[in-house]
């Protein structure tokens, strides 16, 4: 939808809401994983495999969050472009009506 097509304002709002929910979920999962990692680090008896598992989890989640945030930024830019184009079309139509009157 970002690359082309003609989404409605409702489509853009829905996609934005979904993206924001996904970003919040990923951020919460990252914070939880960081807390587990700190707890494991604080306990000298923690198995290295548990620490490695949390590190792998973080390595997978962080790029996902970056991607969702970039998609949200792209979606916002696309929404602004579409709204600007719509406003320009409305102004052109109003001008054309004024000339014909």
N, C-alpha and C positions, 0 to 999 in steps of 0.2 A: 504494500500500500504506500510505503514511503517513496518508492521509486517512481510511481506513476499512479494511474487510476484517479478516481475522483471520490475520495471519501467524504462523508458528511461530517458535520461538526459533532454529531452524536458518535460516529465511528471514532473520531479522534479522541473524544472524551473517554470512550470505553477503552480504547487501546492505552491511553495515558493512565487510567485507573489500574488496568491490569499490570502495566509496567511498574507503576509505583508500588503496587502490592507485592510484585515479585522482588523488587529492589529491597523493600522492607523485610521480606522473608529471608532473603539472602544475607542482608546485614545482620539480622538477628541470629542466623545460623553461624555466621562468622564470629560474632561476639561470644556465643555459647562455646564454640570451639576454642576460641582464645582463652576463655575462662578455664575450660578443661585442661588446656595446655599449661596454663599457669599453675593449676592445682597439681598436675602431674610433675611439673618441674620442681615444685616446692616439696614434693615427697621423694626422698632419696630411694625409697623402695619401689618406685614406679618402674614398670618394665619399659625398656626402650621401645618395644614394639607398640605399646600404647601411645607413646610420644610420637613415634613415626606415623602412626595412623592419623593422629590429629593434624600433624603437619601436612600429610597428603590431602586430608579433607580441606584444610585451609588453601592449599595450592590449587585445588579444584574450584573452590567457591569464589575466591577473589577475582579470577578472570571473568567468571559468570556475572558478578556484580558490576565489574567495569563495563562489560558488554551491554547489560541492561541499562546502565546509566547513559551509555553512548546512544543506544537506541532511543531512549527517552529524549535526549537532546536533539537527535535527528527528527524525531516525531514533532517536537516543539517547533523546530525550524520549519518543517514542512507545513505545520498548521498555520504558522505566521505567513508563509508564502501563499497558501490557499486563501486565507482571509484577506490578504492584501490584494490578490487578484480579484476576489469577489467585490471588494470595495471599489477597485478601479473600474470594474465592469458596471457597477451601479452608477458611478459618477459619469461614465461615458454614456450610459443609457439616459441618465437625467439630462445631460448636455444635449444629446440628440433629440430628446423630446422638446427641449427648450428651443432648439433651432427650428423644428417643424411647426411650432405653434405660431 
